[in-house]
Amino acid sequence: MKDYVSFYKTPRGFHKRSPGSTTGWAVSAGLSLLNTKLLAYAGEIETPVLLVHGEKAHSCYFSETALELLKAGVAPDNKRLLLVPDAVHCDLYDGGGKDAIPFDAIAAFFRESM
């Protein structure tokens, strides 16, 4: 939670209409996602996929799981996970003041894969 507070509750990421910045978020707003099978068809994706995640993000397991499912399907060789060292989730929104976004690595993936 401290990572989200340091982003959404400060000038760095605050916006009056953002669910993360205000208390106006409805508790039921995310309920529709509970029944969504987000990775059900991951193995059917043939196009290149680059997952970019902060190494220290609490949700890093999600990209690792997604990569396993992507690689278990068709065209497994064009699926990659780019872990950004020492970055948490919010650092990848805007660099977090420490230039965390790996633009060179992302551009290289696009050059190689597209």
C-alpha positions as a Python dict, from the first residue, in 0.01 Angstrom:
ca = {
    (1, 'M'): (0, 0, 0),
    (2, 'K'): (286, 239, 70),
    (3, 'D'): (384, 231, -299),
    (4, 'Y'): (34, 329, -410),
    (5, 'V'): (0, 600, -144),
    (6, 'S'): (335, 750, -248),
    (7, 'F'): (196, 778, -601),
    (8, 'Y'): (-178, 845, -584),
    (9, 'K'): (-191, 1056, -267),
    (10, 'T'): (87, 1295, -367),
    (11, 'P'): (118, 1548, -651),
    (12, 'R'): (310, 1283, -846),
    (13, 'G'): (-6, 1088, -931),
    (14, 'F'): (-306, 1258, -770),
    (15, 'H'): (-612, 1335, -977),
    (16, 'K'): (-951, 1418, -828),
    (17, 'R'): (-1129, 1163, -1051),
    (18, 'S'): (-878, 880, -1003),
    (19, 'P'): (-1007, 588, -794),
    (20, 'G'): (-664, 554, -636),
    (21, 'S'): (-644, 921, -539),
    (22, 'T'): (-981, 981, -380),
    (23, 'T'): (-1237, 821, -155),
    (24, 'G'): (-1496, 830, -433),
    (25, 'W'): (-1422, 476, -545),
    (26, 'A'): (-1722, 245, -521),
    (27, 'V'): (-1656, -83, -344),
    (28, 'S'): (-1849, -267, -615),
    (29, 'A'): (-1657, -106, -904),
    (30, 'G'): (-1418, -397, -949),
    (31, 'L'): (-1662, -681, -893),
    (32, 'S'): (-1714, -748, -1264),
    (33, 'L'): (-1348, -845, -1287),
    (34, 'L'): (-1391, -1127, -1036),
    (35, 'N'): (-1558, -1348, -1296),
    (36, 'T'): (-1335, -1243, -1584),
    (37, 'K'): (-1100, -1518, -1693),
    (38, 'L'): (-820, -1285, -1792),
    (39, 'L'): (-570, -1554, -1892),
    (40, 'A'): (-812, -1815, -2025),
    (41, 'Y'): (-694, -1775, -2385),
    (42, 'A'): (-334, -1667, -2325),
    (43, 'G'): (-198, -1979, -2493),
    (44, 'E'): (-374, -1887, -2818),
    (45, 'I'): (-182, -1562, -2867),
    (46, 'E'): (55, -1595, -3161),
    (47, 'T'): (180, -1238, -3180),
    (48, 'P'): (486, -1123, -2982),
    (49, 'V'): (420, -1029, -2620),
    (50, 'L'): (643, -828, -2389),
    (51, 'L'): (542, -814, -2024),
    (52, 'V'): (715, -535, -1830),
    (53, 'H'): (702, -556, -1453),
    (54, 'G'): (884, -412, -1156),
    (55, 'E'): (1100, -672, -988),
    (56, 'K'): (977, -565, -643),
    (57, 'A'): (611, -513, -738),
    (58, 'H'): (369, -706, -522),
    (59, 'S'): (189, -821, -838),
    (60, 'C'): (496, -957, -1017),
    (61, 'Y'): (360, -1309, -977),
    (62, 'F'): (80, -1220, -1220),
    (63, 'S'): (320, -1152, -1508),
    (64, 'E'): (521, -1463, -1423),
    (65, 'T'): (203, -1673, -1434),
    (66, 'A'): (91, -1506, -1757),
    (67, 'L'): (428, -1577, -1917),
    (68, 'E'): (400, -1947, -1829),
    (69, 'L'): (58, -1963, -1994),
    (70, 'L'): (175, -1769, -2299),
    (71, 'K'): (479, -1993, -2345),
    (72, 'A'): (270, -2309, -2304),
    (73, 'G'): (66, -2215, -2610),
    (74, 'V'): (144, -2135, -2972),
    (75, 'A'): (457, -1940, -3070),
    (76, 'P'): (626, -1960, -2728),
    (77, 'D'): (956, -1813, -2850),
    (78, 'N'): (822, -1460, -2898),
    (79, 'K'): (696, -1412, -2541),
    (80, 'R'): (918, -1234, -2287),
    (81, 'L'): (911, -1094, -1937),
    (82, 'L'): (1122, -786, -1872),
    (83, 'L'): (1180, -739, -1499),
    (84, 'V'): (1286, -389, -1406),
    (85, 'P'): (1542, -414, -1123),
    (86, 'D'): (1440, -261, -788),
    (87, 'A'): (1117, -116, -934),
    (88, 'V'): (774, -139, -776),
    (89, 'H'): (446, -121, -966),
    (90, 'C'): (403, 258, -958),
    (91, 'D'): (762, 325, -1067),
    (92, 'L'): (662, 212, -1415),
    (93, 'Y'): (385, 472, -1442),
    (94, 'D'): (626, 761, -1468),
    (95, 'G'): (973, 638, -1382),
    (96, 'G'): (926, 718, -1017),
    (97, 'G'): (1190, 983, -1034),
    (98, 'K'): (1460, 721, -1085),
    (99, 'D'): (1439, 653, -1457),
    (100, 'A'): (1296, 306, -1405),
    (101, 'I'): (1124, 272, -1741),
    (102, 'P'): (1351, 63, -1970),
    (103, 'F'): (1275, 239, -2298),
    (104, 'D'): (1582, 95, -2473),
    (105, 'A'): (1486, -264, -2391),
    (106, 'I'): (1127, -204, -2498),
    (107, 'A'): (1238, -49, -2828),
    (108, 'A'): (1476, -342, -2890),
    (109, 'F'): (1190, -589, -2839),
    (110, 'F'): (978, -403, -3094),
    (111, 'R'): (1263, -388, -3344),
    (112, 'E'): (1329, -762, -3309),
    (113, 'S'): (970, -880, -3295),
    (114, 'M'): (764, -655, -3515),
}
